[in-house]
Amino acid sequence: MDDLETLIMELLVNAGAARSEALSALQLARKSDFSGAEQAMTQAREFVKQAHKIQTQLIGMDEGSGKLPVNLITVHSQDHLMNAMVIQDLAGDLIELYRRLPLVK
């Protein structure tokens, strides 16, 4: 059971880091630091990739038959991953829009 909890916490940490990096990318783009924004988005994508790998591992362990217990932290980690992925997608579009706008001070 400790291994399961560790996997779930790793999923949560990676998803949270992805969300943070995507939001940092937006802040950088807002300041017209597009190089920094792209670096942050690269980090966000890597964190999502790691979280998704863990999610896939958990799904494989469950085998679609309810073998794994579903508790609040599991649901919370899934929620974090979903939000991180949505924020990442939207951040990419918003960064592109910032690229097209003149810098306003």
C-alpha positions as CSV (number, residue, x, y, z in Angstrom):
1,M,0.0,0.0,0.0
2,D,2.9,2.4,0.7
3,D,4.0,2.0,-3.0
4,L,0.5,3.0,-4.1
5,E,0.5,6.1,-1.9
6,T,4.0,7.0,-3.1
7,L,2.9,6.7,-6.8
8,I,-0.2,8.9,-6.1
9,M,1.9,11.5,-4.3
10,E,4.4,11.5,-7.2
11,L,1.5,12.1,-9.6
12,L,0.2,14.9,-7.4
13,V,3.7,16.6,-7.2
14,N,4.3,16.3,-10.9
15,A,0.9,17.6,-11.8
16,G,1.3,20.6,-9.4
17,A,4.7,21.4,-10.8
18,A,3.3,21.3,-14.3
19,R,0.6,23.7,-13.4
20,S,3.0,26.1,-11.7
21,E,5.4,26.0,-14.7
22,A,2.6,26.8,-17.1
23,L,1.4,29.7,-15.0
24,S,5.0,31.0,-14.7
25,A,5.2,30.8,-18.5
26,L,2.2,33.0,-18.8
27,Q,3.7,35.6,-16.4
28,L,6.9,35.6,-18.4
29,A,5.0,36.0,-21.7
30,R,3.1,38.9,-20.2
31,K,6.5,40.6,-19.7
32,S,7.5,39.7,-23.3
33,D,10.1,37.1,-22.1
34,F,9.1,34.5,-24.7
35,S,12.3,32.6,-24.3
36,G,11.7,32.2,-20.6
37,A,8.1,31.4,-21.3
38,E,9.0,28.6,-23.7
39,Q,11.5,27.2,-21.2
40,A,8.8,27.1,-18.6
41,M,6.3,25.5,-21.0
42,T,9.0,22.8,-21.8
43,Q,9.3,22.1,-18.1
44,A,5.5,22.0,-17.8
45,R,5.2,19.5,-20.6
46,E,7.9,17.3,-19.0
47,F,6.1,17.3,-15.6
48,V,2.8,16.4,-17.3
49,K,4.6,13.6,-19.2
50,Q,5.9,12.2,-15.9
51,A,2.5,12.5,-14.2
52,H,0.8,10.9,-17.2
53,K,3.2,8.0,-17.0
54,I,2.3,7.5,-13.4
55,Q,-1.4,7.7,-14.2
56,T,-1.0,5.1,-16.9
57,Q,0.8,2.8,-14.4
58,L,-2.0,3.2,-11.9
59,I,-4.6,2.4,-14.6
60,G,-2.6,-0.7,-15.4
61,M,-2.5,-1.8,-11.8
62,D,-6.3,-1.3,-11.5
63,E,-7.0,-3.2,-14.7
64,G,-10.4,-1.5,-15.0
65,S,-11.8,-3.7,-12.3
66,G,-11.6,-1.6,-9.1
67,K,-8.5,-3.3,-7.7
68,L,-7.1,0.0,-6.4
69,P,-8.9,1.9,-3.6
70,V,-10.2,5.2,-4.6
71,N,-9.7,7.8,-1.9
72,L,-9.7,11.6,-1.7
73,I,-6.0,11.9,-2.4
74,T,-6.3,9.8,-5.5
75,V,-9.2,11.9,-6.8
76,H,-7.2,15.1,-5.8
77,S,-4.2,13.9,-7.8
78,Q,-6.3,13.2,-10.9
79,D,-7.9,16.6,-10.5
80,H,-4.5,18.3,-10.4
81,L,-3.4,16.4,-13.5
82,M,-6.5,17.4,-15.4
83,N,-6.2,21.0,-14.4
84,A,-2.5,21.1,-15.3
85,M,-3.2,19.7,-18.7
86,V,-6.0,22.3,-19.4
87,I,-3.8,25.2,-18.1
88,Q,-0.9,24.0,-20.2
89,D,-3.1,24.0,-23.4
90,L,-4.6,27.4,-22.7
91,A,-1.2,28.8,-21.7
92,G,0.2,27.8,-25.1
93,D,-2.6,29.7,-26.9
94,L,-2.3,32.8,-24.6
95,I,1.5,32.9,-25.1
96,E,1.0,33.0,-28.8
97,L,-1.5,35.8,-28.4
98,Y,1.0,37.7,-26.3
99,R,3.6,37.3,-29.1
100,R,1.3,39.0,-31.5
101,L,0.4,42.0,-29.2
102,P,2.6,45.1,-28.9
103,L,4.1,45.5,-25.4
104,V,1.9,47.9,-23.4
105,K,3.4,49.6,-20.4
